[in-house]
Amino acid sequence: MDTNKLLRAIGIALVLLAAYLYIANFVTWINEGGSKPLGENMVDNEIIIINNIIMFKPISLAMISGALGYLMTLESMRDPLTSDGRRLIAKAAKITAYLFLIISGYEFAFNMMIWSSYIVLYGDGANVDKLATKFPYTQYSWNIVFATKLFFMILIISLATIYYISKWETKVKT
C-alpha cells in the first residue's frame, strides 16, 4: 500500500475519533440540560489503555487524535495546488487559518491566565479539573481544562494549515 494513502487513512480515522468524542460530549451535555459545565464529562473520566500506565482523559485523547490526525492528513498530501481553483481555496483556507489562529491564541492565553490565577489563589488544594467559568455566557458554564485543550488543538491545526499551505505555495512557484 502507498505510504501516503496509509498515512491519510490513519489521519482521517484519528480526526473522526476526535470528532466522535467532541460530538458525544456535546450530545451528553445537551441531554443533561446543561446542568454541568460543558466538557466536564471529558475531564472527569479516564480512558484506561493499560491500568496505571497508559490512561487518557477523553479531552486529551480528542485533542491529541484531532491534531495528530489533521497533521498526518496534511503530510500525506502531495501537490494539492495543481489548479487555479485549488489555489484559490488554499488562499481562503490560509486566511481562515489566520483568523482561527488569532481567536484560539487569545482564548488559549486567556484560559491559561484563569488557570494560573486559580492555582495561585488556591495553591496545592486547587483542583483545576473542576474549574469552570460562565464568562462570557451567563446561562451556561464550560470547563476550563476542556476549553484550553480544545483551543490548543485549534491553535495547532491553524499553525499547521498555514505552514503546509505556505509550503505548497512555495513548491508551486518553483
C-alpha positions as CSV (number, residue, x, y, z in Angstrom):
1,M,0.0,0.0,0.0
2,D,1.2,3.5,-0.8
3,T,2.6,5.2,2.4
4,N,0.7,8.4,1.7
5,K,-2.6,6.6,1.4
6,L,-2.0,4.7,4.7
7,L,-1.0,8.0,6.4
8,R,-4.1,9.7,5.1
9,A,-6.4,6.8,6.2
10,I,-4.9,6.8,9.7
11,G,-5.1,10.6,9.8
12,I,-8.8,10.6,8.8
13,A,-9.5,7.8,11.3
14,L,-7.9,9.9,14.1
15,V,-9.8,13.0,13.1
16,L,-13.1,11.0,13.1
17,L,-12.3,9.7,16.6
18,A,-11.8,13.2,17.9
19,A,-15.0,14.4,16.2
20,Y,-16.9,11.5,17.7
21,L,-15.5,12.3,21.2
22,Y,-16.5,16.0,20.9
23,I,-19.9,15.3,19.5
24,A,-20.7,12.7,22.1
25,N,-19.6,15.1,24.8
26,F,-21.9,17.8,23.4
27,V,-24.9,15.5,23.0
28,T,-24.4,14.3,26.6
29,W,-24.2,17.9,27.8
30,I,-27.4,18.7,25.9
31,N,-29.2,15.6,27.3
32,E,-28.2,16.7,30.8
33,G,-29.8,20.1,30.2
34,G,-26.5,21.9,30.5
35,S,-26.6,21.3,34.3
36,K,-22.8,20.7,34.4
37,P,-20.1,22.8,32.8
38,L,-19.6,21.9,29.1
39,G,-16.8,19.5,28.7
40,E,-16.7,18.4,32.4
41,N,-17.5,14.8,31.5
42,M,-14.4,14.7,29.2
43,V,-12.2,15.9,32.0
44,D,-13.7,13.9,34.9
45,N,-13.4,10.5,33.2
46,E,-10.4,8.3,32.3
47,I,-9.9,6.0,29.3
48,I,-7.7,3.2,30.6
49,I,-5.5,1.6,27.9
50,I,-3.1,-0.1,30.4
51,N,-4.1,0.3,34.0
52,N,-1.9,2.7,36.0
53,I,0.4,3.1,32.9
54,I,-1.4,4.5,29.9
55,M,-4.6,6.5,30.7
56,F,-6.1,9.4,28.9
57,K,-8.8,11.9,29.8
58,P,-11.2,11.9,26.8
59,I,-10.4,15.6,26.2
60,S,-6.7,14.7,26.0
61,L,-7.4,11.8,23.6
62,A,-9.6,14.0,21.5
63,M,-7.0,16.8,21.4
64,I,-4.1,14.5,20.5
65,S,-6.0,12.4,18.0
66,G,-7.6,15.5,16.3
67,A,-4.3,17.4,15.9
68,L,-2.2,14.4,15.0
69,G,-4.8,13.1,12.6
70,Y,-5.0,16.5,10.9
71,L,-1.2,16.7,10.6
72,M,-1.0,13.2,9.2
73,T,-3.6,14.0,6.6
74,L,-1.8,17.2,5.6
75,E,1.5,15.4,5.4
76,S,0.0,12.7,3.2
77,M,-1.0,15.3,0.5
78,R,1.3,15.8,-2.4
79,D,1.0,18.7,-4.9
80,P,-2.6,19.7,-3.8
81,L,-2.3,23.1,-5.6
82,T,-2.5,21.8,-9.1
83,S,-5.2,24.2,-10.4
84,D,-6.2,27.8,-10.1
85,G,-9.4,26.7,-8.2
86,R,-7.4,24.8,-5.7
87,R,-5.0,27.7,-5.2
88,L,-8.0,30.0,-4.5
89,I,-9.4,27.5,-2.0
90,A,-5.9,27.3,-0.4
91,K,-5.7,31.1,-0.1
92,A,-9.2,31.2,1.5
93,A,-8.2,28.4,3.9
94,K,-5.0,30.2,4.8
95,I,-6.8,33.4,5.6
96,T,-9.4,31.4,7.7
97,A,-6.5,29.7,9.5
98,Y,-5.0,33.0,10.4
99,L,-8.4,34.1,11.8
100,F,-8.6,30.8,13.9
101,L,-5.0,31.3,15.0
102,I,-5.8,34.8,16.4
103,I,-9.0,33.6,18.1
104,S,-7.6,30.3,19.5
105,G,-4.3,32.1,20.6
106,Y,-6.3,34.6,22.5
107,E,-8.6,32.0,24.1
108,F,-5.7,29.8,25.0
109,A,-3.8,32.6,26.7
110,F,-7.0,33.8,28.4
111,N,-7.7,30.3,29.7
112,M,-4.1,29.9,30.9
113,M,-4.5,33.2,32.8
114,I,-7.6,31.9,34.5
115,W,-5.9,28.6,35.3
116,S,-2.8,30.2,36.7
117,S,-4.9,32.6,38.8
118,Y,-6.9,29.8,40.3
119,I,-3.7,27.8,41.1
120,V,-2.1,30.9,42.8
121,L,-5.3,31.6,44.7
122,Y,-5.9,28.0,46.0
123,G,-2.4,26.6,46.0
124,D,-1.9,22.9,46.3
125,G,-5.6,22.4,47.1
126,A,-6.5,23.6,43.6
127,N,-8.4,21.0,41.5
128,V,-8.1,22.5,38.1
129,D,-10.3,19.7,36.6
130,K,-13.3,21.3,38.3
131,L,-12.6,24.8,37.3
132,A,-15.4,26.3,35.1
133,T,-16.4,29.7,34.0
134,K,-19.6,31.3,32.9
135,F,-17.8,34.1,31.1
136,P,-18.9,35.3,28.6
137,Y,-22.1,33.2,28.8
138,T,-24.1,33.8,31.9
139,Q,-26.6,30.9,31.5
140,Y,-24.1,28.1,30.8
141,S,-20.5,27.4,32.0
142,W,-17.8,25.4,30.5
143,N,-14.8,23.5,32.0
144,I,-11.5,25.4,31.6
145,V,-9.4,22.3,31.1
146,F,-11.8,21.3,28.2
147,A,-11.8,24.8,26.7
148,T,-8.0,25.1,27.0
149,K,-7.3,21.8,25.3
150,L,-9.9,22.5,22.6
151,F,-8.4,25.9,21.8
152,F,-4.9,24.5,21.9
153,M,-5.9,21.9,19.3
154,I,-7.4,24.6,17.1
155,L,-4.2,26.6,17.5
156,I,-2.0,23.7,16.4
157,I,-4.3,23.0,13.5
158,S,-4.3,26.6,12.4
159,L,-0.5,26.8,12.5
160,A,-0.2,23.5,10.6
161,T,-2.6,24.8,7.9
162,I,-0.6,28.0,7.5
163,Y,2.6,26.0,7.3
164,Y,1.5,23.4,4.8
165,I,-0.3,25.9,2.5
166,S,2.8,28.1,2.5
167,K,5.0,25.1,1.8
168,W,2.7,24.1,-1.1
169,E,2.6,27.6,-2.5
170,T,6.4,27.8,-2.5
171,K,6.5,24.5,-4.3
172,V,4.1,25.7,-7.0
173,K,6.2,28.9,-7.5
174,T,9.4,26.9,-8.2
